Amino acid sequence: METVNPMPKDEADPVTDTASAQLRADLRTLAADLETLKADMTALGKNQVDRVKANVVGMDQSLGDQLSEKPLRTLAVTFAAGYLFAAITR
């Protein structure tokens, strides 16, 4: 399908040309803004992942320390949790 231009090239409408140029400039600005947003969101996500990993490592070390300090208490809590789980699922 062939597109027909109703205006000859030498009679181009200056208003349309200005609007087209403005639209192209707006699209370039939008594309740049989207790239910036993408980079910002990537950095934010990476920072959040790093924070969660650091928290998990800290909790793991804390749990390991508690298990080493109070092994009988840990065993009793584990036994009680297992007993309750068995009683509930029975």
C-alpha positions as a Markdown table, in Angstrom:
| # | Residue | x | y | z |
|---|---|---|---|---|
| 1 | Met | 0.0 | 0.0 | 0.0 |
| 2 | Glu | 1.5 | 3.3 | -1.1 |
| 3 | Thr | 1.2 | 6.4 | 1.1 |
| 4 | Val | 0.1 | 9.5 | -0.7 |
| 5 | Asn | 1.4 | 12.8 | 0.6 |
| 6 | Pro | -1.3 | 15.5 | 0.0 |
| 7 | Met | 1.2 | 18.3 | 0.1 |
| 8 | Pro | 4.0 | 18.7 | -2.3 |
| 9 | Lys | 7.5 | 19.0 | -0.8 |
| 10 | Asp | 7.9 | 22.6 | -1.8 |
| 11 | Glu | 4.6 | 23.6 | 0.0 |
| 12 | Ala | 5.3 | 22.0 | 3.4 |
| 13 | Asp | 3.4 | 23.5 | 6.3 |
| 14 | Pro | 5.7 | 25.2 | 8.8 |
| 15 | Val | 3.4 | 24.4 | 11.7 |
| 16 | Thr | 3.5 | 20.7 | 10.9 |
| 17 | Asp | 7.3 | 20.8 | 10.5 |
| 18 | Thr | 7.6 | 22.6 | 13.9 |
| 19 | Ala | 5.2 | 20.1 | 15.5 |
| 20 | Ser | 7.1 | 17.1 | 14.0 |
| 21 | Ala | 10.4 | 18.5 | 15.2 |
| 22 | Gln | 9.0 | 19.1 | 18.7 |
| 23 | Leu | 7.6 | 15.5 | 18.7 |
| 24 | Arg | 11.0 | 14.1 | 17.7 |
| 25 | Ala | 12.7 | 16.1 | 20.4 |
| 26 | Asp | 10.2 | 14.9 | 22.9 |
| 27 | Leu | 10.7 | 11.3 | 21.9 |
| 28 | Arg | 14.5 | 11.7 | 22.2 |
| 29 | Thr | 14.0 | 13.2 | 25.7 |
| 30 | Leu | 11.7 | 10.4 | 26.6 |
| 31 | Ala | 14.1 | 7.7 | 25.4 |
| 32 | Ala | 16.9 | 9.3 | 27.4 |
| 33 | Asp | 14.7 | 9.5 | 30.5 |
| 34 | Leu | 13.8 | 5.9 | 30.1 |
| 35 | Glu | 17.4 | 4.9 | 29.9 |
| 36 | Thr | 18.2 | 6.9 | 33.0 |
| 37 | Leu | 15.2 | 5.3 | 34.8 |
| 38 | Lys | 16.4 | 1.8 | 33.8 |
| 39 | Ala | 19.9 | 2.5 | 35.1 |
| 40 | Asp | 18.5 | 3.9 | 38.4 |
| 41 | Met | 16.2 | 1.0 | 38.9 |
| 42 | Thr | 19.0 | -1.5 | 38.1 |
| 43 | Ala | 21.3 | 0.2 | 40.7 |
| 44 | Leu | 18.5 | 0.3 | 43.3 |
| 45 | Gly | 17.7 | -3.4 | 42.8 |
| 46 | Lys | 21.4 | -4.3 | 43.0 |
| 47 | Asn | 21.7 | -2.3 | 46.3 |
| 48 | Gln | 18.7 | -4.0 | 47.7 |
| 49 | Val | 20.1 | -7.5 | 46.8 |
| 50 | Asp | 23.4 | -6.6 | 48.4 |
| 51 | Arg | 21.6 | -5.4 | 51.6 |
| 52 | Val | 19.5 | -8.6 | 51.8 |
| 53 | Lys | 22.6 | -10.8 | 51.3 |
| 54 | Ala | 24.4 | -8.9 | 54.1 |
| 55 | Asn | 21.5 | -9.4 | 56.4 |
| 56 | Val | 21.3 | -13.1 | 55.6 |
| 57 | Val | 25.0 | -13.5 | 56.3 |
| 58 | Gly | 24.6 | -11.7 | 59.6 |
| 59 | Met | 21.6 | -13.8 | 60.7 |
| 60 | Asp | 23.5 | -17.0 | 59.7 |
| 61 | Gln | 26.4 | -16.0 | 61.8 |
| 62 | Ser | 24.1 | -15.0 | 64.7 |
| 63 | Leu | 22.3 | -18.3 | 64.5 |
| 64 | Gly | 25.5 | -20.2 | 64.5 |
| 65 | Asp | 26.7 | -18.3 | 67.5 |
| 66 | Gln | 23.5 | -19.0 | 69.4 |
| 67 | Leu | 23.7 | -22.7 | 68.5 |
| 68 | Ser | 27.2 | -22.9 | 69.8 |
| 69 | Glu | 26.4 | -21.0 | 73.0 |
| 70 | Lys | 23.2 | -22.8 | 74.0 |
| 71 | Pro | 23.1 | -26.2 | 72.3 |
| 72 | Leu | 20.6 | -27.8 | 74.8 |
| 73 | Arg | 18.2 | -24.9 | 74.5 |
| 74 | Thr | 18.4 | -25.2 | 70.7 |
| 75 | Leu | 17.7 | -28.9 | 70.9 |
| 76 | Ala | 14.7 | -28.4 | 73.2 |
| 77 | Val | 13.2 | -25.8 | 70.9 |
| 78 | Thr | 13.7 | -28.0 | 67.9 |
| 79 | Phe | 12.1 | -30.9 | 69.7 |
| 80 | Ala | 9.1 | -28.8 | 70.8 |
| 81 | Ala | 8.6 | -27.5 | 67.3 |
| 82 | Gly | 8.7 | -31.0 | 65.8 |
| 83 | Tyr | 6.3 | -32.2 | 68.4 |
| 84 | Leu | 3.8 | -29.4 | 67.7 |
| 85 | Phe | 4.2 | -29.9 | 64.0 |
| 86 | Ala | 3.5 | -33.7 | 64.4 |
| 87 | Ala | 0.5 | -33.0 | 66.7 |
| 88 | Ile | -1.0 | -30.5 | 64.2 |
| 89 | Thr | -0.6 | -32.6 | 61.1 |
| 90 | Arg | -2.0 | -35.8 | 62.8 |
